[in-house]
Protein backbone atom coordinates (compact mmCIF):
# COMPACT_ATOMS: atom_id res chain seq x y z
CA UNK A 1 0.00 0.00 0.00
CA UNK A 2 1.16 3.48 -0.78
CA UNK A 3 0.81 6.61 1.24
CA UNK A 4 -1.22 9.76 0.71
CA UNK A 5 1.47 12.20 -0.46
CA UNK A 6 1.68 15.83 0.60
CA UNK A 7 0.10 17.24 -2.56
CA UNK A 8 -2.94 15.01 -1.91
CA UNK A 9 -3.23 16.06 1.74
CA UNK A 10 -2.91 19.70 0.74
CA UNK A 11 -5.75 19.34 -1.77
CA UNK A 12 -7.27 22.07 -3.87
CA UNK A 13 -8.08 24.40 -0.96
CA UNK A 14 -4.83 24.03 0.99
CA UNK A 15 -3.87 23.57 4.62
CA UNK A 16 -3.55 27.30 5.33
CA UNK A 17 -5.58 28.69 8.20
CA UNK A 18 -5.11 32.30 9.12
CA UNK A 19 -5.37 33.42 12.71
CA UNK A 20 -7.38 36.62 13.21
CA UNK A 21 -6.60 36.81 16.91
CA UNK A 22 -4.41 39.92 16.65
CA UNK A 23 -6.15 41.43 13.63
CA UNK A 24 -7.69 44.84 14.28
CA UNK A 25 -9.76 44.97 11.10
CA UNK A 26 -9.50 45.76 7.42
CA UNK A 27 -8.57 49.23 6.22
CA UNK A 28 -11.13 50.99 4.04
CA UNK A 29 -12.49 54.43 3.21
CA UNK A 30 -15.88 55.82 4.16
CA UNK A 31 -18.86 54.97 2.01
CA UNK A 32 -18.82 57.18 -1.05
CA UNK A 33 -21.74 59.41 -0.05
CA UNK A 34 -22.98 62.82 -1.13
CA UNK A 35 -20.72 64.58 1.38
CA UNK A 36 -17.55 63.44 -0.38
CA UNK A 37 -18.98 63.81 -3.89
CA UNK A 38 -20.06 67.43 -3.45
CA UNK A 39 -18.00 68.78 -0.54
CA UNK A 40 -15.67 67.36 2.13
CA UNK A 41 -15.75 66.02 5.68
CA UNK A 42 -13.16 66.38 8.43
CA UNK A 43 -11.74 63.45 10.36
CA UNK A 44 -9.64 63.37 13.53
CA UNK A 45 -6.68 60.98 13.92
CA UNK A 46 -7.32 59.40 17.31
CA UNK A 47 -4.62 56.72 17.38
CA UNK A 48 -1.96 54.93 15.33
CA UNK A 49 -1.66 51.17 15.79
CA UNK A 50 0.27 48.35 14.12
CA UNK A 51 -1.79 45.84 12.18
CA UNK A 52 -0.43 42.35 12.92
CA UNK A 53 -2.06 40.89 9.83
CA UNK A 54 -0.78 43.37 7.22
CA UNK A 55 2.40 44.51 9.11
CA UNK A 56 1.82 48.24 8.64
CA UNK A 57 0.66 51.20 10.74
CA UNK A 58 -3.06 51.87 10.70
CA UNK A 59 -4.76 55.13 11.65
CA UNK A 60 -8.03 55.18 13.63
CA UNK A 61 -10.02 58.11 12.25
CA UNK A 62 -13.05 59.63 13.99
CA UNK A 63 -15.75 61.24 11.85
CA UNK A 64 -18.66 63.25 13.23
CA UNK A 65 -21.80 63.58 11.14
CA UNK A 66 -23.54 66.82 12.00
CA UNK A 67 -26.77 65.87 10.28
CA UNK A 68 -27.20 62.45 11.94
CA UNK A 69 -25.50 63.63 15.15
CA UNK A 70 -23.45 60.45 15.33
CA UNK A 71 -19.77 59.55 15.58
CA UNK A 72 -18.20 57.04 13.20
CA UNK A 73 -14.79 55.37 13.30
CA UNK A 74 -12.84 54.15 10.27
CA UNK A 75 -9.49 52.39 9.80
CA UNK A 76 -7.33 54.24 7.27
CA UNK A 77 -3.94 53.29 5.87
CA UNK A 78 -1.42 55.51 7.69
CA UNK A 79 0.94 57.49 5.47
CA UNK A 80 4.39 58.78 6.34
CA UNK A 81 4.18 62.03 8.32
CA UNK A 82 0.72 61.54 9.83
CA UNK A 83 0.42 62.06 13.60
CA UNK A 84 -2.08 61.70 16.42
CA UNK A 85 -4.28 64.78 16.74
CA UNK A 86 -4.12 65.69 13.07
CA UNK A 87 -7.21 66.61 11.09
CA UNK A 88 -7.59 65.05 7.67
CA UNK A 89 -10.13 65.91 5.02
CA UNK A 90 -12.03 63.53 2.72
CA UNK A 91 -13.89 64.78 -0.31
CA UNK A 92 -13.72 66.54 -3.64
CA UNK A 93 -13.01 69.95 -2.05
CA UNK A 94 -10.12 68.71 0.10
CA UNK A 95 -6.70 70.30 -0.28
CA UNK A 96 -3.69 68.30 -1.51
CA UNK A 97 -2.21 67.96 1.98
CA UNK A 98 -0.54 64.90 3.46
CA UNK A 99 -3.09 62.29 4.53
CA UNK A 100 -6.11 63.81 2.80
CA UNK A 101 -8.37 61.63 0.66
CA UNK A 102 -9.26 63.13 -2.72
CA UNK A 103 -10.35 61.82 -6.14
CA UNK A 104 -7.37 61.04 -8.37
CA UNK A 105 -8.76 63.38 -11.03
CA UNK A 106 -7.96 66.35 -8.75
CA UNK A 107 -4.38 65.27 -7.96
CA UNK A 108 -1.59 66.98 -9.85
CA UNK A 109 0.61 64.78 -12.08
CA UNK A 110 3.83 63.77 -10.34
CA UNK A 111 2.40 63.48 -6.82
CA UNK A 112 2.63 60.21 -4.89
CA UNK A 113 -0.63 58.66 -3.71
CA UNK A 114 -1.57 55.39 -2.00
CA UNK A 115 -4.60 53.23 -1.19
CA UNK A 116 -6.17 53.88 -4.59
CA UNK A 117 -9.62 52.66 -5.53
CA UNK A 118 -9.79 50.42 -8.59
CA UNK A 119 -13.45 51.32 -9.08
CA UNK A 120 -15.26 54.30 -7.56
CA UNK A 121 -16.61 53.33 -4.17
CA UNK A 122 -14.67 50.10 -3.50
CA UNK A 123 -12.91 51.78 -0.51
CA UNK A 124 -9.30 51.24 -1.69
CA UNK A 125 -7.53 48.27 -3.23
CA UNK A 126 -4.26 49.41 -4.90
CA UNK A 127 -0.88 50.36 -3.31
CA UNK A 128 -1.84 49.53 0.30
CA UNK A 129 1.18 47.57 1.57
CA UNK A 130 3.86 49.11 3.78
CA UNK A 131 6.06 51.57 1.89
CA UNK A 132 3.95 51.36 -1.29
CA UNK A 133 2.96 54.32 -3.43
CA UNK A 134 1.73 55.08 -6.93
CA UNK A 135 2.41 58.05 -9.18
CA UNK A 136 -0.08 60.12 -11.16
CA UNK A 137 1.00 60.25 -14.81
CA UNK A 138 -1.71 62.15 -16.68
CA UNK A 139 -5.44 62.85 -16.91
CA UNK A 140 -7.88 62.39 -19.76
CA UNK A 141 -10.70 64.89 -19.32
CA UNK A 142 -12.77 63.63 -22.25
CA UNK A 143 -12.90 60.02 -20.95
CA UNK A 144 -12.78 61.06 -17.24
CA UNK A 145 -9.87 58.69 -16.61
CA UNK A 146 -6.46 58.93 -14.95
CA UNK A 147 -3.33 56.95 -15.75
CA UNK A 148 -1.28 55.86 -12.72
CA UNK A 149 1.99 54.00 -12.25
CA UNK A 150 1.68 51.16 -9.75
CA UNK A 151 4.43 49.93 -7.37
CA UNK A 152 5.09 47.10 -9.86
CA UNK A 153 6.09 49.78 -12.45
CA UNK A 154 3.05 48.85 -14.55
CA UNK A 155 0.63 51.52 -15.69
CA UNK A 156 -3.10 51.33 -15.09
CA UNK A 157 -6.00 53.51 -16.17
CA UNK A 158 -8.69 54.13 -13.54
CA UNK A 159 -11.66 56.42 -13.30
CA UNK A 160 -10.95 59.99 -12.20
CA UNK A 161 -13.64 59.58 -9.54
CA UNK A 162 -11.59 56.93 -7.69
CA UNK A 163 -10.29 58.12 -4.34
CA UNK A 164 -6.68 58.05 -3.13
CA UNK A 165 -4.66 59.18 -0.12
CA UNK A 166 -1.95 61.79 -0.56
CA UNK A 167 1.41 60.36 0.56
CA UNK A 168 3.40 57.13 0.89
CA UNK A 169 2.23 54.26 3.10
CA UNK A 170 4.18 54.17 6.37
CA UNK A 171 6.31 51.21 7.45
CA UNK A 172 8.76 51.24 4.55
CA UNK A 173 12.01 49.30 4.97
CA UNK A 174 10.31 46.40 6.70
CA UNK A 175 11.80 43.81 4.33
CA UNK A 176 15.31 45.34 4.41
CA UNK A 177 16.27 43.56 7.63
CA UNK A 178 18.04 40.24 6.79
CA UNK A 179 16.55 36.99 8.08
CA UNK A 180 19.98 35.54 9.06
CA UNK A 181 18.64 32.13 10.11
CA UNK A 182 16.06 29.54 9.12
CA UNK A 183 14.02 30.08 12.29
CA UNK A 184 13.23 33.67 11.27
CA UNK A 185 12.14 32.45 7.85
CA UNK A 186 9.91 29.85 9.51
CA UNK A 187 7.90 32.50 11.37
CA UNK A 188 7.85 34.72 8.28
CA UNK A 189 6.12 32.05 6.18
CA UNK A 190 3.86 31.00 9.05
CA UNK A 191 1.59 33.97 8.31
CA UNK A 192 1.47 33.35 4.54
CA UNK A 193 -0.06 30.77 2.24
CA UNK A 194 3.29 29.27 1.25
CA UNK A 195 4.43 26.07 2.92
CA UNK A 196 7.80 26.29 4.61
CA UNK A 197 9.98 24.40 4.39
CA UNK A 198 9.60 22.26 1.24
CA UNK A 199 11.41 18.93 1.11
CA UNK A 200 12.54 17.74 -2.32
CA UNK A 201 10.81 14.69 -3.65
CA UNK A 202 14.05 12.86 -4.51
CA UNK A 203 15.17 13.24 -0.87
CA UNK A 204 12.15 11.33 0.45
CA UNK A 205 11.34 7.64 0.69
CA UNK A 206 9.41 5.81 -2.06
CA UNK A 207 6.40 5.52 0.24
CA UNK A 208 6.26 9.31 0.69
CA UNK A 209 6.80 10.58 -2.86
CA UNK A 210 6.86 9.18 -6.42
CA UNK A 211 10.35 10.62 -6.92
CA UNK A 212 11.76 9.04 -3.74
CA UNK A 213 14.08 6.10 -3.24
CA UNK A 214 17.10 4.83 -5.10
CA UNK A 215 20.81 4.71 -4.29
CA UNK A 216 21.27 8.18 -5.74
CA UNK A 217 18.95 11.14 -5.61
CA UNK A 218 17.43 11.00 -9.08
CA UNK A 219 13.91 10.80 -10.46
CA UNK A 220 14.58 7.94 -12.86
CA UNK A 221 11.83 8.88 -15.35
CA UNK A 222 10.64 12.09 -17.07
CA UNK A 223 9.40 14.65 -14.56
CA UNK A 224 6.50 15.68 -16.82
CA UNK A 225 3.15 14.23 -15.85
CA UNK A 226 -0.29 14.34 -17.44
CA UNK A 227 -2.93 16.57 -15.92
CA UNK A 228 -5.34 13.64 -16.20
CA UNK A 229 -3.26 11.39 -13.93
CA UNK A 230 -4.35 10.32 -10.48
CA UNK A 231 -3.77 12.69 -7.53
CA UNK A 232 -1.07 10.43 -6.08
CA UNK A 233 1.01 10.84 -9.24
CA UNK A 234 0.60 14.60 -9.76
CA UNK A 235 4.10 15.80 -8.87
CA UNK A 236 6.72 17.48 -10.99
CA UNK A 237 5.82 19.34 -14.19
CA UNK A 238 2.05 18.86 -14.36
CA UNK A 239 0.53 19.32 -17.82
CA UNK A 240 3.66 21.04 -19.20
CA UNK A 241 3.37 22.33 -22.76
CA UNK A 242 7.15 22.66 -23.11
CA UNK A 243 10.18 22.27 -20.87
CA UNK A 244 13.78 23.41 -20.82
CA UNK A 245 15.45 26.79 -20.99
CA UNK A 246 13.38 29.48 -22.66
CA UNK A 247 15.09 30.87 -25.74
CA UNK A 248 14.21 34.01 -27.61
CA UNK A 249 13.26 33.25 -31.20
CA UNK A 250 13.89 36.12 -33.56
CA UNK A 251 10.99 36.70 -35.88
CA UNK A 252 11.89 37.72 -39.43
CA UNK A 253 9.42 39.62 -41.51
CA UNK A 254 9.10 38.58 -45.14
CA UNK A 255 9.56 41.61 -47.31
DRENDO-1510 file (C-alpha; in Angstrom, 1 decimal, always signed):
<recs>
REC; n; res; u; v; w
REC; 1; UNK; +0.0; +0.0; +0.0 .
REC; 2; UNK; +1.2; +3.5; -0.8 .
REC; 3; UNK; +0.8; +6.6; +1.2 .
REC; 4; UNK; -1.2; +9.8; +0.7 .
REC; 5; UNK; +1.5; +12.2; -0.5 .
REC; 6; UNK; +1.7; +15.8; +0.6 .
REC; 7; UNK; +0.1; +17.2; -2.6 .
REC; 8; UNK; -2.9; +15.0; -1.9 .
REC; 9; UNK; -3.2; +16.1; +1.7 .
REC; 10; UNK; -2.9; +19.7; +0.7 .
REC; 11; UNK; -5.8; +19.3; -1.8 .
REC; 12; UNK; -7.3; +22.1; -3.9 .
REC; 13; UNK; -8.1; +24.4; -1.0 .
REC; 14; UNK; -4.8; +24.0; +1.0 .
REC; 15; UNK; -3.9; +23.6; +4.6 .
REC; 16; UNK; -3.5; +27.3; +5.3 .
REC; 17; UNK; -5.6; +28.7; +8.2 .
REC; 18; UNK; -5.1; +32.3; +9.1 .
REC; 19; UNK; -5.4; +33.4; +12.7 .
REC; 20; UNK; -7.4; +36.6; +13.2 .
REC; 21; UNK; -6.6; +36.8; +16.9 .
REC; 22; UNK; -4.4; +39.9; +16.6 .
REC; 23; UNK; -6.1; +41.4; +13.6 .
REC; 24; UNK; -7.7; +44.8; +14.3 .
REC; 25; UNK; -9.8; +45.0; +11.1 .
REC; 26; UNK; -9.5; +45.8; +7.4 .
REC; 27; UNK; -8.6; +49.2; +6.2 .
REC; 28; UNK; -11.1; +51.0; +4.0 .
REC; 29; UNK; -12.5; +54.4; +3.2 .
REC; 30; UNK; -15.9; +55.8; +4.2 .
REC; 31; UNK; -18.9; +55.0; +2.0 .
REC; 32; UNK; -18.8; +57.2; -1.1 .
REC; 33; UNK; -21.7; +59.4; +0.0 .
REC; 34; UNK; -23.0; +62.8; -1.1 .
REC; 35; UNK; -20.7; +64.6; +1.4 .
REC; 36; UNK; -17.6; +63.4; -0.4 .
REC; 37; UNK; -19.0; +63.8; -3.9 .
REC; 38; UNK; -20.1; +67.4; -3.5 .
REC; 39; UNK; -18.0; +68.8; -0.5 .
REC; 40; UNK; -15.7; +67.4; +2.1 .
REC; 41; UNK; -15.7; +66.0; +5.7 .
REC; 42; UNK; -13.2; +66.4; +8.4 .
REC; 43; UNK; -11.7; +63.4; +10.4 .
REC; 44; UNK; -9.6; +63.4; +13.5 .
REC; 45; UNK; -6.7; +61.0; +13.9 .
REC; 46; UNK; -7.3; +59.4; +17.3 .
REC; 47; UNK; -4.6; +56.7; +17.4 .
REC; 48; UNK; -2.0; +54.9; +15.3 .
REC; 49; UNK; -1.7; +51.2; +15.8 .
REC; 50; UNK; +0.3; +48.4; +14.1 .
REC; 51; UNK; -1.8; +45.8; +12.2 .
REC; 52; UNK; -0.4; +42.4; +12.9 .
REC; 53; UNK; -2.1; +40.9; +9.8 .
REC; 54; UNK; -0.8; +43.4; +7.2 .
REC; 55; UNK; +2.4; +44.5; +9.1 .
REC; 56; UNK; +1.8; +48.2; +8.6 .
REC; 57; UNK; +0.7; +51.2; +10.7 .
REC; 58; UNK; -3.1; +51.9; +10.7 .
REC; 59; UNK; -4.8; +55.1; +11.7 .
REC; 60; UNK; -8.0; +55.2; +13.6 .
REC; 61; UNK; -10.0; +58.1; +12.3 .
REC; 62; UNK; -13.1; +59.6; +14.0 .
REC; 63; UNK; -15.7; +61.2; +11.9 .
REC; 64; UNK; -18.7; +63.3; +13.2 .
REC; 65; UNK; -21.8; +63.6; +11.1 .
REC; 66; UNK; -23.5; +66.8; +12.0 .
REC; 67; UNK; -26.8; +65.9; +10.3 .
REC; 68; UNK; -27.2; +62.5; +11.9 .
REC; 69; UNK; -25.5; +63.6; +15.1 .
REC; 70; UNK; -23.4; +60.4; +15.3 .
REC; 71; UNK; -19.8; +59.6; +15.6 .
REC; 72; UNK; -18.2; +57.0; +13.2 .
REC; 73; UNK; -14.8; +55.4; +13.3 .
REC; 74; UNK; -12.8; +54.1; +10.3 .
REC; 75; UNK; -9.5; +52.4; +9.8 .
REC; 76; UNK; -7.3; +54.2; +7.3 .
REC; 77; UNK; -3.9; +53.3; +5.9 .
REC; 78; UNK; -1.4; +55.5; +7.7 .
REC; 79; UNK; +0.9; +57.5; +5.5 .
REC; 80; UNK; +4.4; +58.8; +6.3 .
REC; 81; UNK; +4.2; +62.0; +8.3 .
REC; 82; UNK; +0.7; +61.5; +9.8 .
REC; 83; UNK; +0.4; +62.1; +13.6 .
REC; 84; UNK; -2.1; +61.7; +16.4 .
REC; 85; UNK; -4.3; +64.8; +16.7 .
REC; 86; UNK; -4.1; +65.7; +13.1 .
REC; 87; UNK; -7.2; +66.6; +11.1 .
REC; 88; UNK; -7.6; +65.1; +7.7 .
REC; 89; UNK; -10.1; +65.9; +5.0 .
REC; 90; UNK; -12.0; +63.5; +2.7 .
REC; 91; UNK; -13.9; +64.8; -0.3 .
REC; 92; UNK; -13.7; +66.5; -3.6 .
REC; 93; UNK; -13.0; +70.0; -2.1 .
REC; 94; UNK; -10.1; +68.7; +0.1 .
REC; 95; UNK; -6.7; +70.3; -0.3 .
REC; 96; UNK; -3.7; +68.3; -1.5 .
REC; 97; UNK; -2.2; +68.0; +2.0 .
REC; 98; UNK; -0.5; +64.9; +3.5 .
REC; 99; UNK; -3.1; +62.3; +4.5 .
REC; 100; UNK; -6.1; +63.8; +2.8 .
REC; 101; UNK; -8.4; +61.6; +0.7 .
REC; 102; UNK; -9.3; +63.1; -2.7 .
REC; 103; UNK; -10.4; +61.8; -6.1 .
REC; 104; UNK; -7.4; +61.0; -8.4 .
REC; 105; UNK; -8.8; +63.4; -11.0 .
REC; 106; UNK; -8.0; +66.4; -8.7 .
REC; 107; UNK; -4.4; +65.3; -8.0 .
REC; 108; UNK; -1.6; +67.0; -9.9 .
REC; 109; UNK; +0.6; +64.8; -12.1 .
REC; 110; UNK; +3.8; +63.8; -10.3 .
REC; 111; UNK; +2.4; +63.5; -6.8 .
REC; 112; UNK; +2.6; +60.2; -4.9 .
REC; 113; UNK; -0.6; +58.7; -3.7 .
REC; 114; UNK; -1.6; +55.4; -2.0 .
REC; 115; UNK; -4.6; +53.2; -1.2 .
REC; 116; UNK; -6.2; +53.9; -4.6 .
REC; 117; UNK; -9.6; +52.7; -5.5 .
REC; 118; UNK; -9.8; +50.4; -8.6 .
REC; 119; UNK; -13.5; +51.3; -9.1 .
REC; 120; UNK; -15.3; +54.3; -7.6 .
REC; 121; UNK; -16.6; +53.3; -4.2 .
REC; 122; UNK; -14.7; +50.1; -3.5 .
REC; 123; UNK; -12.9; +51.8; -0.5 .
REC; 124; UNK; -9.3; +51.2; -1.7 .
REC; 125; UNK; -7.5; +48.3; -3.2 .
REC; 126; UNK; -4.3; +49.4; -4.9 .
REC; 127; UNK; -0.9; +50.4; -3.3 .
REC; 128; UNK; -1.8; +49.5; +0.3 .
REC; 129; UNK; +1.2; +47.6; +1.6 .
REC; 130; UNK; +3.9; +49.1; +3.8 .
REC; 131; UNK; +6.1; +51.6; +1.9 .
REC; 132; UNK; +3.9; +51.4; -1.3 .
REC; 133; UNK; +3.0; +54.3; -3.4 .
REC; 134; UNK; +1.7; +55.1; -6.9 .
REC; 135; UNK; +2.4; +58.0; -9.2 .
REC; 136; UNK; -0.1; +60.1; -11.2 .
REC; 137; UNK; +1.0; +60.3; -14.8 .
REC; 138; UNK; -1.7; +62.1; -16.7 .
REC; 139; UNK; -5.4; +62.9; -16.9 .
REC; 140; UNK; -7.9; +62.4; -19.8 .
REC; 141; UNK; -10.7; +64.9; -19.3 .
REC; 142; UNK; -12.8; +63.6; -22.2 .
REC; 143; UNK; -12.9; +60.0; -21.0 .
REC; 144; UNK; -12.8; +61.1; -17.2 .
REC; 145; UNK; -9.9; +58.7; -16.6 .
REC; 146; UNK; -6.5; +58.9; -14.9 .
REC; 147; UNK; -3.3; +56.9; -15.8 .
REC; 148; UNK; -1.3; +55.9; -12.7 .
REC; 149; UNK; +2.0; +54.0; -12.2 .
REC; 150; UNK; +1.7; +51.2; -9.8 .
REC; 151; UNK; +4.4; +49.9; -7.4 .
REC; 152; UNK; +5.1; +47.1; -9.9 .
REC; 153; UNK; +6.1; +49.8; -12.5 .
REC; 154; UNK; +3.0; +48.9; -14.5 .
REC; 155; UNK; +0.6; +51.5; -15.7 .
REC; 156; UNK; -3.1; +51.3; -15.1 .
REC; 157; UNK; -6.0; +53.5; -16.2 .
REC; 158; UNK; -8.7; +54.1; -13.5 .
REC; 159; UNK; -11.7; +56.4; -13.3 .
REC; 160; UNK; -10.9; +60.0; -12.2 .
REC; 161; UNK; -13.6; +59.6; -9.5 .
REC; 162; UNK; -11.6; +56.9; -7.7 .
REC; 163; UNK; -10.3; +58.1; -4.3 .
REC; 164; UNK; -6.7; +58.0; -3.1 .
REC; 165; UNK; -4.7; +59.2; -0.1 .
REC; 166; UNK; -1.9; +61.8; -0.6 .
REC; 167; UNK; +1.4; +60.4; +0.6 .
REC; 168; UNK; +3.4; +57.1; +0.9 .
REC; 169; UNK; +2.2; +54.3; +3.1 .
REC; 170; UNK; +4.2; +54.2; +6.4 .
REC; 171; UNK; +6.3; +51.2; +7.4 .
REC; 172; UNK; +8.8; +51.2; +4.5 .
REC; 173; UNK; +12.0; +49.3; +5.0 .
REC; 174; UNK; +10.3; +46.4; +6.7 .
REC; 175; UNK; +11.8; +43.8; +4.3 .
REC; 176; UNK; +15.3; +45.3; +4.4 .
REC; 177; UNK; +16.3; +43.6; +7.6 .
REC; 178; UNK; +18.0; +40.2; +6.8 .
REC; 179; UNK; +16.5; +37.0; +8.1 .
REC; 180; UNK; +20.0; +35.5; +9.1 .
REC; 181; UNK; +18.6; +32.1; +10.1 .
REC; 182; UNK; +16.1; +29.5; +9.1 .
REC; 183; UNK; +14.0; +30.1; +12.3 .
REC; 184; UNK; +13.2; +33.7; +11.3 .
REC; 185; UNK; +12.1; +32.4; +7.8 .
REC; 186; UNK; +9.9; +29.8; +9.5 .
REC; 187; UNK; +7.9; +32.5; +11.4 .
REC; 188; UNK; +7.8; +34.7; +8.3 .
REC; 189; UNK; +6.1; +32.1; +6.2 .
REC; 190; UNK; +3.9; +31.0; +9.1 .
REC; 191; UNK; +1.6; +34.0; +8.3 .
REC; 192; UNK; +1.5; +33.4; +4.5 .
REC; 193; UNK; -0.1; +30.8; +2.2 .
REC; 194; UNK; +3.3; +29.3; +1.2 .
REC; 195; UNK; +4.4; +26.1; +2.9 .
REC; 196; UNK; +7.8; +26.3; +4.6 .
REC; 197; UNK; +10.0; +24.4; +4.4 .
REC; 198; UNK; +9.6; +22.3; +1.2 .
REC; 199; UNK; +11.4; +18.9; +1.1 .
REC; 200; UNK; +12.5; +17.7; -2.3 .
REC; 201; UNK; +10.8; +14.7; -3.6 .
REC; 202; UNK; +14.1; +12.9; -4.5 .
REC; 203; UNK; +15.2; +13.2; -0.9 .
REC; 204; UNK; +12.2; +11.3; +0.4 .
REC; 205; UNK; +11.3; +7.6; +0.7 .
REC; 206; UNK; +9.4; +5.8; -2.1 .
REC; 207; UNK; +6.4; +5.5; +0.2 .
REC; 208; UNK; +6.3; +9.3; +0.7 .
REC; 209; UNK; +6.8; +10.6; -2.9 .
REC; 210; UNK; +6.9; +9.2; -6.4 .
REC; 211; UNK; +10.4; +10.6; -6.9 .
REC; 212; UNK; +11.8; +9.0; -3.7 .
REC; 213; UNK; +14.1; +6.1; -3.2 .
REC; 214; UNK; +17.1; +4.8; -5.1 .
REC; 215; UNK; +20.8; +4.7; -4.3 .
REC; 216; UNK; +21.3; +8.2; -5.7 .
REC; 217; UNK; +19.0; +11.1; -5.6 .
REC; 218; UNK; +17.4; +11.0; -9.1 .
REC; 219; UNK; +13.9; +10.8; -10.5 .
REC; 220; UNK; +14.6; +7.9; -12.9 .
REC; 221; UNK; +11.8; +8.9; -15.3 .
REC; 222; UNK; +10.6; +12.1; -17.1 .
REC; 223; UNK; +9.4; +14.7; -14.6 .
REC; 224; UNK; +6.5; +15.7; -16.8 .
REC; 225; UNK; +3.1; +14.2; -15.8 .
REC; 226; UNK; -0.3; +14.3; -17.4 .
REC; 227; UNK; -2.9; +16.6; -15.9 .
REC; 228; UNK; -5.3; +13.6; -16.2 .
REC; 229; UNK; -3.3; +11.4; -13.9 .
REC; 230; UNK; -4.3; +10.3; -10.5 .
REC; 231; UNK; -3.8; +12.7; -7.5 .
REC; 232; UNK; -1.1; +10.4; -6.1 .
REC; 233; UNK; +1.0; +10.8; -9.2 .
REC; 234; UNK; +0.6; +14.6; -9.8 .
REC; 235; UNK; +4.1; +15.8; -8.9 .
REC; 236; UNK; +6.7; +17.5; -11.0 .
REC; 237; UNK; +5.8; +19.3; -14.2 .
REC; 238; UNK; +2.0; +18.9; -14.4 .
REC; 239; UNK; +0.5; +19.3; -17.8 .
REC; 240; UNK; +3.7; +21.0; -19.2 .
REC; 241; UNK; +3.4; +22.3; -22.8 .
REC; 242; UNK; +7.1; +22.7; -23.1 .
REC; 243; UNK; +10.2; +22.3; -20.9 .
REC; 244; UNK; +13.8; +23.4; -20.8 .
REC; 245; UNK; +15.4; +26.8; -21.0 .
REC; 246; UNK; +13.4; +29.5; -22.7 .
REC; 247; UNK; +15.1; +30.9; -25.7 .
REC; 248; UNK; +14.2; +34.0; -27.6 .
REC; 249; UNK; +13.3; +33.3; -31.2 .
REC; 250; UNK; +13.9; +36.1; -33.6 .
REC; 251; UNK; +11.0; +36.7; -35.9 .
REC; 252; UNK; +11.9; +37.7; -39.4 .
REC; 253; UNK; +9.4; +39.6; -41.5 .
REC; 254; UNK; +9.1; +38.6; -45.1 .
REC; 255; UNK; +9.6; +41.6; -47.3 .
</recs>
